[in-house]
Amino acid sequence: MMSMAAVALALLAVPQQTAPDDDPVRVALYGRPNEVAVADLVATPAAFVGRAVKVRGRFERGRVPDAYQLCAQQCLPITAESGLEVLLRARAAEWDKQPIETTGVFVKDASAAEANTSFTLRFWRIRLTRSDAVESLPGDPLTLESLVYAGGAKDGTLVRVRGRFRGSNLPGDLPAESRRGRDDWVIKDDYYAVWVTGRAPEGAGWKLDPRSQDDTRTWLEVSGRPETRKGYVYLKAEAVAPLAPPASAEAVAPPPARALAQSPPPVVVFVLPLEADEVSPSEGRLLVQFNSQMDPTSFAGRVRLRYAGETATFDPAGVTYDPARRTLLVVAGPLTPAREFEVVLLDGVIDVQGQGLVPRQGPVVAGVVEALRYRVAAGAAVSPGS
């Protein structure tokens, strides 16, 4: 049987996806990043093309809008990988002439004519190197976890939180009925999400679209005053600013398209409780982890329960996918005690690249890709599928 505390510990134990300087995807494509001087890249560019490098210099804006360069006696053009453009546009004025460190891949500029080949550093990590450079918005710093669990104790006080922009609740982190205004949007960190009200996700030089999945790659810092209603937190924002993703974030920038094109099909790599273990007849909770990022919408109607030896299936009480850990949380709901049951994943579950889930072993039978079997512990409960 799995208690709520055990579930919480299990969630923490599931490894997060990270994108440090030497994350395995980029290491496979470009090698480990070596520290290189701007002068060396400018003098002998052919020696570094296609390789990962870490470079320090002075941040400067180019002569045309949204053009930037890294300078140290000589200057080198730099461009952001997808997911960091908003941060770059928002911080360009603040960072101008400041020392920075970038990590990325050195590439030929695809827009340059062959006769006038130029090069650029396409970075997936950027940071100021001055110790006094980081300035936060006003308010008491809180994690979203502590704000959610405050139970209203912080209501009305000025607080500052950080999280990933989730648009107008695009991934369904919060119940749709908890939204109070059409312009409300969501930020999330780990398993904790709150509604943000009163201010749009935009500022000088930047703007996020609450309807865009692409913009959900951006991290934000929000300063505001919380209000708790019916267990949900609504943060009335007074200031919003883009934020560099934390090291523990899902990714500093999305993996390169080349890596995604070569990615293997999705498969279940871990389950908790282990198969054949007992689960509670009243609140059975199961974690299913995948090897790749899944399309959350593909789980709708394709995660079912059934008792062993029966073909009829029924819906679980809840299904929630968390992309930070590539993990599906299945809340079984009331179950008949002392029976065996299965969590069934049906054909049509796909990853974000559109690849279908494949069985760990054996073929797909009658549309069932995976059937995870457990035993219901003894106890009083009524199963909706009995």
C-alpha positions in Angstrom: 0.0 0.0 0.0 1.3 3.4 -0.8 0.7 6.4 1.6 0.5 10.0 0.5 3.9 10.6 2.2 5.4 7.8 0.2 4.0 9.3 -3.0 5.6 12.6 -2.1 8.9 11.0 -1.5 8.6 9.1 -4.8 7.9 12.2 -6.7 11.0 13.8 -5.3 13.0 10.7 -6.1 12.1 10.7 -9.8 15.1 12.5 -11.5 14.4 15.8 -13.2 15.4 16.6 -16.8 18.2 19.2 -16.7 20.3 20.9 -19.3 23.7 21.7 -17.7 26.6 22.6 -19.8 27.4 19.0 -20.5 23.8 17.6 -20.8 24.0 14.2 -22.7 22.0 15.4 -25.7 24.3 18.2 -26.5 27.4 16.2 -25.6 26.4 13.6 -28.1 26.0 16.3 -30.8 28.7 18.8 -30.0 31.0 17.3 -27.4 31.7 18.7 -23.9 32.0 22.5 -23.9 35.6 23.8 -23.7 36.5 27.3 -22.6 37.5 29.4 -25.6 38.5 33.0 -26.0 36.6 35.3 -28.4 39.9 36.0 -30.2 40.5 32.3 -30.9 37.0 31.9 -32.3 37.4 34.9 -34.6 41.0 34.0 -35.7 40.4 30.3 -36.5 36.6 29.7 -36.7 36.9 26.5 -38.8 38.6 24.8 -35.9 35.5 25.3 -33.7 32.5 24.9 -36.0 30.0 22.4 -34.7 31.7 22.2 -31.3 30.4 23.2 -27.9 32.2 26.1 -26.3 32.0 28.3 -23.2 32.9 31.9 -23.9 33.2 35.0 -21.7 33.1 38.6 -22.8 31.2 41.9 -22.8 27.6 41.9 -23.9 26.7 44.4 -26.6 23.7 45.0 -28.7 24.2 45.0 -32.5 23.4 47.6 -35.0 20.0 46.1 -36.0 17.1 45.1 -33.6 17.4 41.8 -31.8 21.1 41.4 -32.8 23.7 40.8 -30.1 27.4 40.2 -29.8 30.0 39.1 -27.3 33.1 41.3 -27.2 36.6 41.0 -25.8 38.8 43.3 -28.0 37.1 41.6 -30.9 33.4 40.9 -31.2 31.5 37.7 -32.0 27.7 37.5 -32.9 25.6 35.5 -30.6 22.1 34.1 -30.9 19.7 32.4 -28.4 18.3 28.9 -28.8 14.6 28.6 -28.7 13.2 29.4 -25.2 15.7 32.1 -24.3 14.8 34.8 -26.8 12.3 36.5 -24.5 14.9 36.7 -21.7 17.5 38.1 -24.1 15.1 40.8 -25.5 14.0 41.8 -22.0 17.5 42.0 -20.5 19.4 43.5 -23.4 19.3 47.1 -22.1 20.2 46.0 -18.6 23.1 43.7 -19.8 24.6 46.2 -22.3 28.3 46.5 -21.7 28.2 44.0 -18.8 30.4 40.9 -18.5 28.6 37.6 -19.4 29.4 34.0 -19.8 27.7 32.0 -22.6 27.7 28.3 -23.4 26.6 27.0 -26.8 27.6 25.6 -30.2 29.8 27.6 -32.7 28.1 27.5 -36.1 28.2 29.1 -39.5 25.7 31.8 -40.0 23.1 30.3 -42.3 21.9 33.7 -43.4 25.3 34.7 -44.7 26.3 34.4 -48.4 28.9 31.8 -49.1 31.3 34.3 -50.4 31.0 36.3 -47.1 30.8 33.5 -44.6 30.3 34.6 -41.0 30.0 32.6 -37.7 27.9 32.9 -34.6 27.7 31.3 -31.2 24.2 29.8 -30.7 23.9 29.6 -27.0 21.7 27.6 -24.6 23.0 29.1 -21.4 23.8 32.7 -20.6 24.5 34.5 -17.3 26.0 37.7 -16.0 29.3 37.1 -14.2 29.2 40.2 -11.9 28.4 39.1 -8.4 26.1 42.1 -7.8 24.3 41.8 -11.2 21.2 39.8 -10.1 18.4 42.1 -9.1 15.0 40.7 -8.1 11.6 42.2 -8.0 10.3 43.5 -4.7 8.6 41.3 -2.1 9.4 38.5 0.3 11.0 35.6 -1.7 8.9 32.5 -1.6 8.8 29.2 -3.5 5.5 28.3 -5.1 5.4 25.3 -2.8 5.6 27.4 0.3 3.0 29.8 -1.1 0.6 27.1 -2.0 1.0 25.5 1.5 0.7 28.8 3.3 -3.0 28.3 3.6 -3.8 32.0 3.2 -1.2 33.1 5.8 0.6 35.2 3.1 -2.6 36.7 1.7 -2.3 40.5 1.1 1.4 40.6 1.7 3.9 41.5 -1.1 5.7 38.3 -2.1 8.0 37.3 -5.0 7.9 33.9 -6.7 9.5 32.3 -9.6 8.1 29.7 -12.0 7.6 28.6 -15.5 5.0 30.3 -17.6 2.1 28.0 -18.4 0.0 30.3 -20.4 -3.7 30.3 -19.9 -3.4 26.9 -18.1 -2.5 25.2 -21.4 -1.2 22.0 -19.8 -4.1 21.8 -17.4 -2.0 22.3 -14.2 -5.0 23.8 -12.4 -8.7 22.8 -12.7 -10.4 24.9 -15.4 -13.2 25.9 -13.1 -10.7 27.6 -10.7 -10.0 30.3 -13.3 -11.7 33.6 -12.3 -10.8 35.9 -15.1 -10.4 35.5 -18.9 -6.9 37.2 -18.7 -5.6 35.0 -15.8 -2.6 32.9 -16.5 -0.5 30.3 -14.6 3.1 29.9 -13.4 4.4 26.6 -12.1 7.4 25.2 -10.3 7.8 21.5 -9.7 4.2 20.3 -8.8 3.0 23.6 -7.6 1.0 26.1 -9.7 -0.9 29.4 -9.0 -3.0 31.7 -11.0 -1.6 35.2 -11.8 -4.0 38.0 -12.2 -4.0 41.8 -12.7 -1.1 42.0 -15.1 -0.3 40.6 -18.5 2.9 38.6 -19.0 4.7 41.4 -20.9 7.1 44.3 -20.4 9.5 46.6 -22.1 10.8 44.7 -25.2 9.0 41.4 -24.5 5.6 39.9 -24.5 4.3 36.3 -23.9 1.2 34.8 -25.6 -1.0 32.9 -23.0 -2.2 30.8 -26.0 1.2 29.8 -27.3 2.8 26.5 -26.3 6.1 27.8 -27.5 6.0 30.6 -24.9 5.6 28.1 -22.1 9.4 27.5 -22.3 9.9 30.9 -20.6 10.5 31.3 -16.8 9.2 34.4 -15.0 9.6 36.2 -11.7 6.3 37.7 -10.4 5.9 40.2 -7.5 2.4 40.5 -6.1 -0.1 40.0 -3.4 -1.7 36.5 -3.0 -5.3 35.7 -2.3 -6.4 32.2 -1.4 -9.9 31.1 -2.4 -11.3 27.5 -2.0 -7.7 26.2 -1.7 -6.4 27.9 -4.9 -3.9 30.8 -4.8 -4.5 33.9 -7.0 -1.4 36.2 -7.2 -2.4 39.7 -8.1 0.8 40.8 -9.9 2.4 44.2 -9.4 5.5 43.4 -11.5 6.6 40.6 -13.9 10.0 39.9 -15.4 11.6 37.2 -17.5 14.0 34.9 -15.6 16.9 32.7 -16.5 15.8 29.0 -16.0 17.1 27.5 -12.8 19.6 24.7 -13.0 16.9 22.2 -11.8 14.5 23.3 -14.6 13.2 20.9 -17.2 15.6 22.5 -19.7 17.6 25.7 -20.2 16.6 25.5 -23.8 14.8 22.7 -25.8 17.0 20.0 -27.3 18.1 20.6 -30.8 15.8 19.5 -33.6 18.5 17.2 -34.9 18.5 15.3 -31.6 14.7 15.1 -31.5 14.6 13.7 -35.1 16.9 10.9 -33.9 15.1 10.2 -30.7 13.9 6.7 -29.9 10.1 6.0 -29.6 8.6 6.5 -26.1 8.5 3.6 -23.7 7.6 3.2 -20.0 10.9 3.1 -18.0 9.7 3.2 -14.4 6.6 2.6 -12.3 5.8 3.1 -8.6 4.6 1.1 -6.8 6.3 -1.7 -8.5 4.1 -4.1 -10.4 2.3 -6.7 -8.3 2.6 -4.5 -5.2 -0.5 -3.5 -3.3 -2.3 -0.2 -3.6 -5.0 1.4 -1.4 -8.6 0.5 -2.2 -9.6 4.1 -1.5 -6.9 6.3 -3.0 -4.6 4.1 -5.2 -2.0 6.4 -6.7 0.5 5.2 -9.3 3.5 6.9 -11.1 4.4 5.9 -14.6 7.6 7.5 -16.0 8.6 7.6 -19.7 11.9 7.9 -21.5 10.8 11.0 -23.4 8.5 14.0 -23.2 4.9 13.0 -23.8 2.1 14.8 -25.5 -0.3 15.4 -22.5 -3.4 15.6 -24.7 -2.8 12.1 -26.0 -3.6 10.6 -22.5 -7.2 11.6 -22.7 -9.4 8.5 -22.9 -6.3 6.3 -23.3 -5.5 5.6 -19.7 -8.0 3.0 -18.4 -8.5 0.6 -15.5 -9.7 -3.0 -15.6 -9.9 -5.9 -13.2 -7.8 -9.0 -14.0 -9.6 -11.4 -16.2 -12.1 -8.9 -17.4 -12.2 -7.0 -20.7 -14.4 -4.1 -19.6 -12.5 -1.0 -18.6 -13.3 2.1 -16.6 -11.9 5.6 -16.1 -9.5 6.4 -13.3 -10.4 9.2 -10.9 -7.6 11.4 -12.2 -4.7 11.5 -14.7 -2.0 14.2 -14.5 1.1 14.4 -16.6 4.1 16.4 -15.3 6.6 17.2 -18.1 9.4 18.1 -15.7 9.8 14.5 -14.7 8.1 12.9 -17.8 5.8 11.2 -15.2 2.1 10.3 -15.3 0.3 10.3 -12.0 -2.8 8.0 -12.1 -5.3 8.3 -9.3 -7.2 5.0 -9.5 -10.1 6.1 -7.2 -12.2 3.5 -5.2 -11.3 -0.1 -6.0 -12.7 -3.4 -4.9 -10.5 -4.8 -2.1 -8.4 -8.0 -2.5 -8.7 -8.0 -6.3 -6.0 -7.6 -9.0 -6.4 -4.8 -11.5 -4.5 -3.3 -14.4 -3.6 0.3 -15.5 -4.0 0.1 -19.2 -2.3 2.4 -21.7 -4.0 2.3 -25.0 -2.6 2.7 -28.5 -2.5 6.4 -29.5 -0.5 7.7 -26.6 2.3 9.7 -28.2 5.3 11.8 -27.4 5.8 15.5 -28.3 7.4 14.4 -31.6 4.3 12.4 -32.6 5.9 9.0 -32.0 3.6 6.3 -30.6 4.2 4.6 -27.2 5.7 1.1 -27.7 5.5 -1.9 -25.4 8.4 -2.8 -23.1 8.0 -6.3 -24.3 5.6 -8.2 -26.6 3.2 -6.9 -29.2 0.3 -4.5 -28.9 -2.8 -6.6 -28.3 -6.3 -5.3 -28.9 -5.1 -1.8 -28.8 -3.4 -2.2 -25.4 0.3 -1.0 -25.4 0.9 -1.5 -21.7 -1.0 -3.2 -18.9 0.5 -2.6 -15.5 -0.9 -5.1 -12.9 -1.4 -4.5 -9.1 -3.2 -6.0 -6.2 -5.8 -4.0 -4.2 -5.2 -4.2 -0.5 -7.9 -5.5 1.9 -10.3 -2.8 3.1 -13.6 -1.2 2.6 -14.1 0.4 -0.8 -16.6 0.3 -3.7 -15.2 0.1 -7.2 -16.9 1.9 -10.0 -15.8 -0.8 -12.3 -17.1 -3.8 -10.4 
